[in-house]
Amino acid sequence: MVALAERSVEAGILSQEGRKPLWYEGEAFRELLVLHTSFVFYGIGIPHGDASPVITIPGFLNSDGHHFFLNSWLERVNYRTYASEIIMNRDLELNIKKVGGKAKRIYEHTGRKVHLIGHSLGAAIARGVGQEYLEYIESVIALGGPIDVDFEEAVDPFVLALGKAIIPSFRNQEEFARIKEQLIQPLPRGVRSTYIYTKDDGVVDWRSCIDPDQRATNIEVSGTHMGLIWNQWVYKHIAHILAGVPEKKLSTSLSSGLAA
């Protein structure tokens, strides 16, 4: 794990081990406020895109509306966003097929491969789509998505219990085991992958959100699990990742972009 941390982008790294208490996620709303004071949110000082297609995939029990700010920002920096069409994300297998089918249609219509950005459970869906529909996928960006085979230990007990009560495939032990095994399989060659995580995560253990694949990029930021979709530094990283432009210097401070 030390080697993995050394391979990740490190700036202002926190010393917190494991998982923060779930109540810490209330800090996410501060990140939303800070986002709106950031130059990055208004497309200033970051590379813009080439109208490539992007599908954003919401987390557990969330729908596309939860990514309103992320999607509007992506449009502002010249990407064409597409809704996942997921309503209350709670069925991993069904939604992999739904998003994969949509990526296929976008590719057939535009001739361009699709970027996927998934948050939490949405990151697992993005990873599944990248494995099963690889010919239509350009890249996968996972925000706080556990990919460890032992992710039951990584997830907050209350969130895990809720997931097992609501997600159909989690209630079937054989299906659950198959999904966990699928999660740890590396993405195919040709599908770029980036995993953005926070050591202040109150939902999952940050160590389960790191991909050991040497081809993957792991990036640490400050912030909460919920706030990853509102985090100004996540947006900065996404802008560079999608544009294929290396960052000269990465910072993970949560101070206002206007003050930077």
N, C-alpha and C positions, 0 to 999 in steps of 0.2 A: 504493500500500500504506500510505503514511503516513495518507492520508485514511481508509482502512479502520480503522486502529488508533485514530484519533481518534473514530470512530463507536462503537467498542467500549467496554464498561465498563472503566474503567482504575482500578486500585488496587494499588499495590505492583507495578507492571509491571516485568518483568525485561528485561535488555538482550540476552539470548541471541538470536542470529540463527540461522535454519536449524533443524537437527535435532541433538539431543544424541546421544551414542554409545548404541548399543542396550543396553549393560550398565547404563546409568543406570536402566533400568526396574526394577531390583531395589529401588529406593526405594519402589515401589508398596506393598510390604507394610508399610512404616512408615505410609503413609496409611491403611491398613486399621486399624491399631492406634489411630491418632489419631481416626479416625471414631468408635470406640467410647467415646471420652472426651468426645465433643462433645454439647452440649445439643441440637443440630440432629437428631442421630440418634434422640433420644428424643422428638422432636416438640415441643421446647420453644423458644418464641420465634420460631416461623415460622407462616405461615398454613396452615390445614388445608383439605382439599378437600371436595368435595360428592359423593363416591363416583363420580366420572367414571371411565370405563374407560380403562386404560392398558396398552399392549403394550410390553414391553421386549424389545429385539432384541440378542442377543449379538454379539461381534466374531468375527474370523477364527478358525476351528477351535474356537470355544467353543459351549456349549449353554446352555439356560435356567438350569441350576443355578449358572452363573457369576454370575448376577444375584440370588442369594439375598438378600444384604443390602439391595440396592436395592429389590427387590420387597417384602421384609418392612417396610422403612421406609415405602414408599408406602402399604401397607395400614395402617400405624400412623397415618399422617396423613390417612387417610380417602379413599383411592383404591381402586378395584377393579382389581387387576392380573390380567393374562392372560399366560400363557406364549406365546412365539412358536411353540413346538413344533419349533424348529430343533434338530437334532442335529449337532454339529460343523459349524458354519457354513462352507460352502465352495462354495456354488452360488448366486451372486447372483440370476440370473434365476428359478430355481426358488423361492427363498425370498421374492422379491418377490411372486410369485403366492400362496405359502402364507400370508404375513402379510396380504396384501391380501384374500384370501378370508376369513381369520379376522376382520379388521376389518369386512367386509361382514356376516358372520353376527352379530357383536356388535351392530352398528347395527340390524340387523333385529330382534334379540331385545330390545334395551334402548331403542331409539329415540334413542340418544345417539351422537354422533360420538366417535371414538377418538383419544386422544393416543398418539403413538409416541415412544419414547426408544430411540435406537440408538447403540451404541458401536462406533467404528472401522468395520469392514465392515458392521456392523449399522446404522450411520448412513447408509451408501449405500443399504442396503435400505429404511430408513425414508423416505429421500428419493424412491426409486423408487416406493414405495407411495403417497406423497403426490402424486406426479405421475399415477399410473395409476388410483388409487382415491380421488380427491380428494373425492367426495361422501360418503365415510364417515370422513374424517379431519379432526379439529379442529386438531391442531398436530403439528409435528415438532421434536424436540429431538435434535440431533446432538452426540455427545461424541467429539471427536477424529476426525471423519470427513473424509477428504480429498475435495474436490469439484472440484479444479482439473483441467483437461483434461490437464495435464502431470504428473499425480500419480505417474507412473513415476519422475520425478526426485525427487519428494517423499518416497517411501517408502524405508525402509532397504533396501539391496540384498539382504540375506539374506531379509528378510520378503517382498520383491517376488518373488525367485526361488522361494521356497516357494509363494507364491500362484499364480504361473504354472504351477507343477508340479501343483498340487492343484485349483485352480478351473477347471472345464471351459471357461467362456466366455473366460477369460484366455488360453487356448492358441490360440484362433481369432482371428487378427488382425483380421478384419472385424468379428467380434462384439465384440472388445475395443475397437475404435475406436468402435463404436456406443454401447457402455456409457459410455466416456469422454465422448462427446458428450452423452449423456443426463444425466450427472452435473452438467454446467454449466448445464443448463436451469433457469430459475427455477421455484420452486414456484408452483402456480396461486394466484390471488387467493382469499382465504378460508381458506387453510391457513397458519396462523401458523408461523414457523420461527425457531429459535434455535440458534446454533452456539457450543458451549463448547469452548475450546481451551486449550492450555498451551504456553508457549515452552520448557518443559523436556521436551517430547515427544521420546522416543528412537526412535520408530517412524516418524512422519511429520513433515515440515516443517510447523510450525504455520501458515505462511502459506497453505498449501493448504486449511486448515480454516476459512477465513473466507469467508463468502458476500458478494459485492459487491452483491447485490440490496439496494436502498435500503429494502425492506420487511422485510428480515431483521435479527435482532438478533445481534450477535457479542459474546461475553463471554470475557474472559481470566481464568484462574485459575492458581495455582501448582500444580505437581505433575507426575506422569508420565502417559504415555499409558495404560498399563494401570490406573493408579490412579484414572482419571477416574470409574470406577464405584464407588469407595470414598472419594471426596474429599468432605470435609465441606462445602466451599464450593460444590461442584457441587450437593450436596443442597439447600443453602440457596437457590441460584438456581432449581433445579427447583421447589421449593415455591412460590416467588413466581410463576414463569412459569405453572405449571399453575393456580394460584388467580387469576391475573390481577391480582396485587397488586404495585405497584411497590416496589422496595427503597429505603429512605431512604439507606442507606449500605452500599456493598459493600466487602468486604475479601477479599483472597486469601491472607492469611497462613496458614501451615500450623501455627500454634501451636494448642494444645489448646483446644477450645471451653470446657472447664471453667475455663480460665485467662483466657478472654476477658471 
